[in-house]
């Protein structure tokens, strides 16, 4: 349901239904009608607004982490990538982030598209120019300890994690600029190229020309369910 909600809100934003103060009334009405029709529910507009605020809080929490040195985003598994030491220091100051250590958020990149440039209210509120208050033990080494810190195994591991995190952030940034169809085709090439014939790959590409199907495919976890869904889509397009 969250995937559909994010898609519906993004469509409203692209249609110019969002003002500086938030989404316009007609946007909420449209999403409200769309959600109830799609899921045969009787949701209220307030319930939808509350859920969107929850999603916005998720976006803010994760994007805050990704601005800290040592954090990255694993686009394959849709989880935060971080060394244990860095994570422990971070959650000691941001305990509400603890649930995101290994929690997958498959629609995070769609949340970026929806909320980038806006920030949640309350304790999660951040300005894009606000510095991150994140002290580490190695920022100001004590006298005589500089060489030990530099040569320690922990420092070497941290450097390696930082390099991986930087590359992951760069890869995520590149992915943000792709359409859902392009993202889906990348996943197809990575996951199915060795299993499908050239003809089957071409058929699968045709399916992903539908942005809605492509978006759904990208957020599905790898496994039998996704394979069955893809096979059905290819079969129905024949």
N, C-alpha and C positions, 0 to 999 in steps of 0.2 A: 504493500500500500504506500509506503514511504517513497518508493521509486516513482510511482505514478504521480504522487503529490508533488515531488520535486520537479518532475517533467511539466506538470500543469502550471506550477508557479513560474517556471522558467519561460514557458510559452507566453504567459501574461506579461512578464517583464520585457520580453522581446517585442511584444505588441504595444509597448509604451504605456502599460497600465500601472506603472510604478512611479510615484512622485518622490520628492526628497523626504517626505515624512513617512513614506511607506507605500504599500499597495493601495490602489484606488478601490472604492467600494465595488465597482463593477467587476474588478478582478476577483475579489473574494466571492462574489455571487457566481461568477462563471466557474471558478474552481469548485465551489460548493455543489453546484449542479452536476458538474462532471464527476466528482468523487462519488456522490450518491448514486448516480446512474451506473457508473462503472462497477461499483462494489455492492449495489443493491442495499445501501445503508440509509439511515436517517440521521446523518451527522449534522450538527449545527455549524454555522459559520464560526462561532467562538471556539468550538472544538478543533476546527481546522486551523484557526489562528494560533491556538495553543500548541498544536503539533508543529506548525511551521517555526514557532519560536524555539521549540525543543531542537529541531533540526539546525536552526541558526546557532544555538548554543553548542551543538556538536561541531559545527564548522569552525566556530570561534576557538573552541578548545584545541582542536587539531591544528588549525593554522597557527595558533600561538606557539604550539610545540615546534612546528616546522620552521619557525623563525629563530629557534635556539640552536646554537652550534652543537653538532653531534646528532641532531635529529634528521631523519629523512623519511621518505614515503615509499613503501614497497608497492609498486603498481600491479605486481602479479598477484599478491595476496591481499592488497588493500588494507595494510596495517602499518603502524608506525615502525620505523627502523631505527634502533637506538641501542647503544651498549648499556649493559646493566648498571654500571657505575653512574653514567650520565642520567639514566632514568631515575635511579634512587635519589639523586640530588634534586632532580626536578620535582618529583612528586612530594618530596618533603616540604616544598614551598607551594605546590599546587595539588593538594590531595584529591581534589575532584577529578583530576585527570587519570587517576589510577586505573579506572576501568578500561582505558584505551591502550594498555600495554600490549595486549595480543588480540584485541577486539577488532574484527574486520568491519570496515565501513565501506561497502562496495560502491556507494554512490557519492563518495567524498568529492570526486572531481566535478560531479554535477552540482554539488553544493557550492563549490568554488565559483562555477559559472553563475549561480543564482545570487550568492551573497557577497562576492568579492567587491570590496569598496564600502560595504556596510558592516556594522558591528553590533553585536548583541548588547543589551543594556545590563546594568547591574555589575556584579563583581567580575564578569567576564569581559566587560567593555574594554576595548583597546583602540587607540588611534594608530593609523598606519605608520606614523612617525614616532610613536612612543617607544622608548628603549626597553629592552627586556632586562629586568632585574634578576640576573642569574649568575650568582657567584660560584666559582669553582675553586677547588683547593689549589689548582696549579696557576691561577691567574696572577697571584702575587706570592711567589715562593719565598720561604724564609731564607735568611742568609746562610750560605753554605749548602743549601739543598738543591740549587738550580741544576747542577750537573746530574744529581741522583734522579731528579724528576725527569730530566731529558732522556736519561739512559734506561729508565725503569721499563719493565714490560708493560705496565699499565699505560704509560704514555705512548708507547709504540702502538698498542692496541687502539687507544683513543684516536691516534693519528689515522690509523687505517679505517676506523669507523667514520671519521670525519670525511675522508675521501669518498667512501661509499655513499655517505649521506648526501654529499655535494652532487655526486653524479645522479643520485636518485632524484634530488630536487630539480636538477636540470632536465632529466628525462620527464618528470611530471610536468614541468613548465612547457615542454614541447608537446606533451599529450593534450594540454589544455587547449591548444590551438587547433586540434583536429576535430572534425565532425564526428558524430556517433558512428557513421558508416565507415569512416577512415579508421577509427579506433577498433571497430569490430573486425575489419579486414586484417589489421595488424595482429589481433588475437588469433584469427583463423590461420594466418601464415605461421605463427609461432607454435600453435597447438596442434593443428591438423595437417600440416604440410607433409609429414611423413606417413600419415595414415590414409590420406585421401589421394585419389588419382587427380591428374590435372583437370579432367572433366568435372569431377566432384567439387574441386576447389572453385572452379568457375561458376558452378551452380550455386555454391554457398555465397560467393561474392554477390551474385544477383540478388539473393535474399537480403543481404545487408544494405542494398540500395534504399530499402525502406528504413528511414531514420528511427521509427518506433521499434521495429524489430531489432535493429542494430543496437539501440540503447539497452533493450532488454537482454540481448545476448551478452553484452559487455559486463553487465552486473551479475549475471548468473555465475555461480561457482562451477569450476571445472568438475566434470563427472558425468555419470550416466544420464542424469536428468537433462543436462544441457545437450548431450549427444542426441538423445531421443527427440528433444524439441527441434534441434537443427535438422535432423532427418525428416521430421514431419513437415517442416517449412520447405525444404527442398522438394519433397514429394508433392506437396500441394501446389508448387509453382510450375510443375511440369505441364 
